[in-house]
Amino acid sequence: MIKKHWRLLSAITIILIAMIAGAAWGFNRYYASLLTPVNQKNNQSISVNIPSGASVKDIGRILEDKGLVRKAWAFEFYARWNHLNNYRSGTYVFNQTMSAGQLMNDLENGKRHERILLVDVRQGMWVSEIAQQMATVANLDKKDILKKLSDHTYVKAHYAGKYTFLTDEVFAKGIKYPLEGYLAPGNYRFKVTSKTPLTLDRMIDQMLDQTERTYKSYGSQIKVNKLGSFHKILAMASLVEQEAPKDKDRRLIAGVFYNRLEQKKRLESDTTVIYNRQKRNRDYTLKDIRKDTPYNTYTRTGLPVGPIGAPARDAIEAVLNPTASKNLFFYARPNGKIYYSKTYQEHQAIVAKYQREWSEKS
């Protein structure tokens, strides 16, 4: 009887040992899988900030939140088992193809201690708006940026000598910012490390490099254009940029501006009044329209003293290749529809019909 009980107990013990061994083996496989890369096919950069004083547990949570490890506790256990006691705080650029071991090693050695910062310059943006973007992204002071970009001495020393298209026209009396219109629209990427911080000059140079590429690609057309200079082409392109979103209308509006210039008529573009006020709304008054400035195309004949924003490449193309017509007027409705007229009477009839839409919109 005792022999039978002993055999039963032995069998149960063997089964329990087998179950424990199986569970341990299964857990070990599960745990090992948690340390593998989250996604071997996704090498998109992920910026991670590891603050000074963070615990291994904190680091695990940060990496899990960023989608770089599957489970924070698994990374914590792995790091503690491998004695991750010293790491370098700061901003890293990791990706999902990295294993827990690679992440841990980089944190120990301070590798990938860099980040990618993006500055998004949208078409039509003013220098004052671009300055806000740069200040936010690079952690700079907006007032200091604008002070430098309005300082002729600073602009001449840092940019004018490097870019031949920055002629004396950008320093004409009355211009708010010499580089207005020259900071090309685009999405700019900057790699930043402790040794290569993101400075104002780095950002401006990359934007001016893009403008230089546009300038060179249209070089032959720019030379023969009737406006006489790249500065004036950009000035008209900036008006076209603000007035029309569609390529077809941009070329038609450019044609209207050329017609008015040839007939010595004032361009009378509301966008120049809006720019002069530096407020993105249409809450301007008759007093604003009558206020004489080098930008106001209601009070002065010809183009404004300089561009009133960053024109996109197709706005520049529209100025270089306008649609010929006899139109002297255009009127834009809030819905984007634009009407063209050859005479003032036709134009006034259109204005009377649709002008209330703008007051209703505001």
Stockholm file with secondary structure:
# STOCKHOLM 1.0

chainA/1-362         MIKKHWRLLSAITIILIAMIAGAAWGFNRYYASLLTPVNQKNNQSISVNIPSGASVKDIGRILEDKGLVRKAWAFEFYARWNHLNNYRSGTYVFNQTMSAGQLMNDLENGKRHERILLVDVRQGMWVSEIAQQMATVANLDKKDILKKLSDHTYVKAHYAGKYTFLTDEVFAKGIKYPLEGYLAPGNYRFKVTSKTPLTLDRMIDQMLDQTERTYKSYGSQIKVNKLGSFHKILAMASLVEQEAPKDKDRRLIAGVFYNRLEQKKRLESDTTVIYNRQKRNRDYTLKDIRKDTPYNTYTRTGLPVGPIGAPARDAIEAVLNPTASKNLFFYARPNGKIYYSKTYQEHQAIVAKYQREWSEKS
#=GR chainA/1-362 SS CHHHHHHHHHHHHHHHHHHHHHHHHHHHHHHHHHTSCSCTTCCCCEEEEECTTCCHHHHHHHHHHTTSSSCHHHHHHHHHHTTCCCCCCEEEEECTTCCHHHHHHHHHHTTTCEEEEEEEECTTCCHHHHHHHHHHHHTCCHHHHHHHHTCHHHHIIIIITTCTTCCGGGGCTTCSCTTTTTSCCEEEEEEEESSSCCCHHHHHHHHHHHHHHHHHHTHHHHHHCTTCSHHHHHHHHHHHHHHCSSHHHHHHHHHHHHHHHHTTCCCCCHHHHHHHHTCSSSCCCHHHHHCCCTTCTTTSSSSCSSCSSCCCHHHHHHHHSCCCCSCCEEEECTTSCEEEESSHHHHHHHHHHHTHHHHHHC
#=GC SS_cons         CHHHHHHHHHHHHHHHHHHHHHHHHHHHHHHHHHTSCSCTTCCCCEEEEECTTCCHHHHHHHHHHTTSSSCHHHHHHHHHHTTCCCCCCEEEEECTTCCHHHHHHHHHHTTTCEEEEEEEECTTCCHHHHHHHHHHHHTCCHHHHHHHHTCHHHHIIIIITTCTTCCGGGGCTTCSCTTTTTSCCEEEEEEEESSSCCCHHHHHHHHHHHHHHHHHHTHHHHHHCTTCSHHHHHHHHHHHHHHCSSHHHHHHHHHHHHHHHHTTCCCCCHHHHHHHHTCSSSCCCHHHHHCCCTTCTTTSSSSCSSCSSCCCHHHHHHHHSCCCCSCCEEEECTTSCEEEESSHHHHHHHHHHHTHHHHHHC
//
